Amino acid sequence: MLLAPRRYAIAMVGFFLLSGIVLTEGLLRYQYHHAHRTMALRYQGHELCTMRAPDSRLIYTYRPNTCGANAQGYSDMDYPYDKSPAHYRIVIIGDSVAAGLSRTEKFGKILEQKLNTTFAPHTGRTYEVIVLARSGYSTSQELIILEEEAFHYHPDVVLWSYVLNDPAHPVYHNANGELGRFWYEPHSHLVHALNKAIFQVREKIKGYTCDGLPTAFPKNGHTICPRTEYGQGGVALRRT
């Protein structure tokens, strides 16, 4: 006789729990789409220079052949994957520091000009610098570019442009800024909110411990422990 009320109680608990999950997911989705519409209205009538990336890990990319981007979605000239033996090819990976202001206004193109002016007459080779960089990208996104795209160009050297805030998580640290918020949409908004909360708790714990060392950028919402792997400048990766 006691089994029926117990089953009924369990069913009611399950019903209310499931209802709460569905309602919370619906509320979070509404908040997301409302914020998304607000951002979309702000740029209504303007040409969109970015789009959701085919690879969801990248979140967004430059729209190919639009706003100065090439066919691959980078602010640079189009280069074939095949490389002439007479060419020495450098690929640069990075964020806005490497992407520069335009196809020609970036340190990679200054480097290319200097190499061709100074060394090409002596080596007999033409130097190419290919810039695979997008504004706002974090190290995790740049790593995907390295693994999935950079070596298609058969580079002699890969130069990774790197600054202290690059390890920031593109979503949970909001490293991608408004571009990330506009183009990123989780499969489940409730799971995303829970993961973000767990991530922030871990970051606070890391901020207090950090192996006994002072942290960098604690006011920017993320913690970076000052170990030797964090620095500023470029890291050269030579393919053997």
HELIX and SHEET records of a PDB file:
HELIX    1   1 LEU A    3  ARG A   42  1                                  40    
HELIX    2   2 SER A   96  ALA A   99  1                                   4    
HELIX    3   3 PHE A  107  THR A  118  1                                  12    
HELIX    4   4 ALA A  120  THR A  123  1                                   4    
HELIX    5   5 THR A  139  GLU A  148  1                                  10    
HELIX    6   6 ALA A  150  TYR A  153  5                                   4    
HELIX    7   7 GLY A  177  TRP A  183  1                                   7    
HELIX    8   8 HIS A  189  TYR A  208  1                                  20    
HELIX    9   9 CYS A  210  GLY A  212  5                                   3    
HELIX   10  10 PRO A  218  ASN A  220  5                                   3    
SHEET    1   A 2 THR A  50  ARG A  52  0                                        
SHEET    2   A 2 TYR A  60  TYR A  62 -1                                        
SHEET    1   B 4 THR A 126  ALA A 133  0                                        
SHEET    2   B 4 HIS A  87  GLY A  94  1                                        
SHEET    3   B 4 VAL A 157  TYR A 162  1                                        
SHEET    4   B 4 GLY A 233  ARG A 238 -1                                        
END                                                                             
